[in-house]
Amino acid sequence: MNVTLRKIDAFSWNGSAGNPAAVCYPSADQVLPPETMQTIARELRDEVREVGFFFPIGHPQYDAAALGVAAGARQPLYRCKYYSAEREVDFCGHATIAAMHDLARSGAVRDGEPFSILTNRGALDVYPRAEADAVFIRAPEPRFRNAAIPRDDTAWALGLDPAALDPSLPLSIVNAGLDTLLVPVSGLDAVLSLAPDFEVLKDWCFASGADIVEVFTRETVDHAASWRVRVFPPRMGYLEDPATGSGNSALGYYLLRNGLWDGTPLVLEQNGERNLANRVRLETLPGGQVVLFGGSGVLINEIEYRK
């Protein structure tokens, strides 16, 4: 079997490295069972963090009749499946940005004309914007967990002094694609100095029920940015994610719920490099309650997978 994948750096901006994903658009004669998609992601773990498979609707593996889209809803153009080296994930924001921006640039979708994709978290709208050289994607409907998160235990798992946690804000788990443990920290230096132990943090993610941990602070390097974040997804098989859509969408919903954002467009800085952060853009639909995340992608190369 020969499978062509495109390696794309999502959320790359102004010299920043972005976040590499591999995207695959299976042809009509390529049926990729789950075990094959998982094997591809596992074997590409040194190349990319996740692999997204985008099956055009009508593909024999995902025909339109079997999708169960609600009557009257915008019919999706693609069925999306995502795999890390460790497992299938319900949603991967940076792989979706990579693929949707790639499709927009190729002319496979029309600029300015919204369309839908179907994920394990339901149908999501995509908004191509050529004037901004970006696509924006509606985040999955948020799920807030009510259980209290132990502050000292979370700080310990991150290798962080508990005194560095922002006492004015709660820890929370919000799912906008993945269960994201949101950890507010008081200052930029504390965020940038984080160097958690992979196994310790992975164990804490399992114990707390989090897929990923996002640490954030109000202090930024660029005054045009509103928050600085770092994201750690050890359950996916690696320590840090340098630019993410699902985790930052969870943060967006957290900010809305806690009265920290009015829904106007904002920019997040992400990664552990002080002066060369990636940029993730958030905004809301009219009404200010539905989060969109946006960015672009840079094609690095094509990967030929043969088995």
N, C-alpha and C positions, 0 to 999 in steps of 0.2 A: 504494500500500500504506500502510495506517495501522497503526502499532504503538504500543501504550501501554506506557510504562515507568514504574516508580516510583523516584524518587530518594530514597535512604535513607542517612542517616549511620550507619555501623556503628561500634560500640565507643564511641559518644558516652556521656559519663558526667559528671554533676555540673557541667555547664556547659562541658565540653570539646567541641571541634568534631567529634570522631570522624573518620571517613574516608568520603567520599561514594562510593556505588556506584549504578548503575542496574540494576534487576532487571526482567526481562520474563517473563511467563507466557504463552507463545503459545497462542492458541486453536486448536481442532481444524482450523480452516480456514486457519490461517497456517503456511505452510511457509517457513522462513527458511534458505536455503542459506548455507554458510559465508561467501561473499562479501558477502551482505547483512548478516550479523551483524558482520563486520569493518567494513563501511561505517558501520553505526550507531555502533559504538564509536569509529571515527575522527571522525565528525562530532560526537560528544558529548564530545570530549577536553577541552573547556573547562568542562564541567559535572561530569564524574566521571572517576575514574581507571580503572575497569574497568566493563564491562557483563557481567552474568550472565544467561544465558537458561536458564530452568527449564521443560523440556518435561514435562508429566505423562505418566507411562507409559501407553501406549495412543494417544498422539499419533501421527498418521500418519508423522511424520518419524522417530520413535523408538519403534517398536512393541515390545512386551515380548518377542516371539519373537526379535527381532534383537539383544537386549542381551547375550546370552551370560552371564547370571548363573549362578554355580555352583549346582548342585542342592542344595537344603537351606538355602541362604543366604536371609536376609531379603530379600524382593523389594523393590526400590527403588520409591519413589513418583515420583521425578523423574529425568530425564536432564539433566545440567548441562553447559553449555558456557560458556566464559569468554573474553572478548576485551579486550585493551588497545587503545589507539589504533594500536599497532605490529603486533600479532600475536595469534593465539590463544595462550592460556596453559593449561597442563594443569589448574591449580587456582588459585582465588582465594578466600582465606579470608574477607576482609571482605565480598565480595559474597555469599558463602554465609551468613554470619552475618546480613546484611541481609535476605536472602530468607527464611531459615528463621524468623527472629524475626517477620517480617511475616506469614508463614503461620500461625505459632503464635498471634499476636494476633488474627488474623481468624477463628480456629477451623477453618481448613482442615486442621490436624493436631491431634491430641489431646494435651493437657497430660500430661506424665509418661509418655507412651507412645512408646518409641523407634521410629524408622523409618529407612529407608536412602535414600540418594541415590546415583546412579551418575555418576562423573566419569571423566575420562581417566586418573586414578590409581586407578580401581577403585571398589568400593562402600564408602561411608562411613556410619557410623551417626550419627544426630542425636538429641539428648536435649533435648526442650523442658522448661523449668522455670519455670512461671509464678510460683512463690514467690520466685524470684530475678530475675524479669523478664529472663530470658536464655535462650539456647539454647547447648548445648555440642555440639561436633562432633568426631568422632574424626578425628585427623589422618591423612593418608596414611602408609603404611608407610615408615619412614625408609630412606634410602640414604646411606651414608657413603662419601666419597671418600678414598682412602688417600694420594693425592699430597700432598707437602709444598707449602705455600703460602708464597712469598717474603714475609717480614715487611716488609722495607724497601720493596719495590715496592708492596705494599698500602698502607702508610702514605703513600707518595708520592702514590698515586692518590687518596687521601682528603684530601690536603693536611694530613697529620697528622705531627707529630714522631715518629719511630720510638721515641723514649724514652718516649712516652706509652702504647705498647702494654704490656699486662700481661704481664710476663715469666713468670708462673707458669702461664699457660694457652696452649694451642695455637690457632693459626688453623685453621679446618676448613671444608670444604664439606659440608653436609648437605642432602639433599633430603627435605622433608616436604610436597611439593606443587610447590616450585620449588627449583632449585639455589641454596642460600643460603650465601654466604661469611660466616662468623661471625668477627668481629674483636673480641677482648677488649681493653679499654682500662682504665687504672688509675684514672681519676678522672672525676667528673661534669663538671667544667669543660671538660675536653678533649673530652668527647662533645658538650656543648652548643655549643661554639665551632666545630664542624665546618662548613665551607662548601665542599664539594668542587666542582671544576669538572665540569660535566655531561659534556662530551665526553671529558675525560681519564678520568673514572670509567667511562664507557660503554666506552671502548676497553679498560680493564683488566678489565671484566666479560667482554668477549669473549675476551680473552687468557687469563683464568684459568678460563673456562668457567662463570662464575657468572651466574645470572639476576638476583640481588639481593645487596646487601651489607648485613649487619646488624652494627652496632657496639654493644657492650654494656659496662656497668660494674656493679660491685656497689654503687656509691654511688647513693643515691636521694634525692629531696626528701621524699617521704612514707615514713615508717618502716614503714608497712603494706605497702609494695611491696618486692620482693626484688631487682629489677634495673631499670636504666634502659637503654632501647634507642633507637636511631634506625635507620631502614631506608631504603636508597637503591636504587631500581630503574630506573636510566637506560635499560636495554634495553626497558622498557615504554613509554618516551616521556616520562617526567617524572623529576624529581630525587629527591623524597622522598615516602615513604609514611607518613602520620602514625599509622596503626594497621593492623596486619596479623595475619592468622591463620597463613598458611603459614610465614613467616619466624620467627615466635615459636614455632611448633611445632617447627621445626628447632632453635631454641635450646633448647627443652625436652628434645629427644632428646640434644643435646650435653651439657646439664647432667647428665642421667641417666648418660650414658656416662662422664663425667669425675668422677662422685661428688660433684657440687655440688648435687644435689636429691634428696630422698628420695621424691618423688612426691606429697607432700601439697599441697593447693591453694596456689597462689601468684599474686601479682599483679605484672605488669610495667607500668612507666611507659614511655610511648612518645611521642616527638616532640621538637622542639628548643626548646619553651617550658618554661622552668624550673618555673613554678608552675601551669601549666595543661596537664598531660600527659593524654593518653588512657590508659585502663586496658584491658589485655588479661589475661584470667584463664586460667591453665593448671591442669590437674589430670590425674590418671591413673586408668585403670580399676583395679579390684582386681588386685593383683600388681605394680603400680607400673611397668610397662614400656610401656604404651600411652598416648600423650598425647592429651588432649582440650583444645581451646581454646574459650573461651566469651565471650559478650558479648550486647549488645542492639542495637537500631537505632531511629532516630527518622525517621519519614517527613517529608520536606521538601516534596515536591510530585510531581505527575505530569507526565510529558513525553510529548507526542504527536509521534511521528515520522511524517512523511508524505513519501512519495517517489513 
